[in-house]
Amino acid sequence: MEIGYFELIISCIFVNNILLAQFLGNCPFLGTSKKMETAVGMAMAVVFVLVLSGTITWVVYNFILVPFDLVYLRTISFILVIAALVQFVEMFLKKSIPALYAGLGIFLPLITTNCAVLGVCVLNIDKEMNFLQSLVASATYAMGYGLALILFAGLRERILLARVPKPLQDTSIGLVTAGMIALAFFAFQGMV
């Protein structure tokens, strides 16, 4: 049964959100969500890397690994593609937006090992998507990641203004808030 593009978009952003429903990519999610500017920058970097890596890994898999019977090298080749793209993003940000580069700190190179990026690349292949479906899925998974990250950053900034009991301050309230956002996204489960 072929899934339509509208259903694919809704599924990737809301129903199967890579961060809140599949729990991939939590380290940068918790680490870069204290300030809205940093969260937006990380979201844009993840969108760029995820869209390009999703499409490039699809091409590598279908036109290099499968024809030459090298499918067992899928994971390592996907990681190489992702690492090269992250290096490109890192050089670009360091040169053109040094404040954002400094704000992202260690979390920018962590996109290389962000399991959300690798997870989307593997999902595109495992679900046997064609090139256009892979492109749409990669872009919308990245948008869903960015949406969750920006929502969480907004809530964390708001929480800084609230009186939070001492045992729940910082990471604890962050995890509770992330759980509540995940529950809110769980309401979309019946849509597709």
Secondary structure as UniProt FT lines:
FT   HELIX           5..10
FT   HELIX           11..15
FT   TURN            18..21
FT   HELIX           26..31
FT   HELIX           36..60
FT   HELIX           61..65
FT   TURN            66..69
FT   HELIX           71..73
FT   HELIX           74..96
FT   HELIX           98..104
FT   HELIX           105..107
FT   HELIX           109..111
FT   TURN            112..113
FT   HELIX           115..126
FT   TURN            127..128
FT   HELIX           131..160
FT   HELIX           166..168
FT   TURN            169..170
FT   HELIX           171..186
FT   HELIX           187..190
//
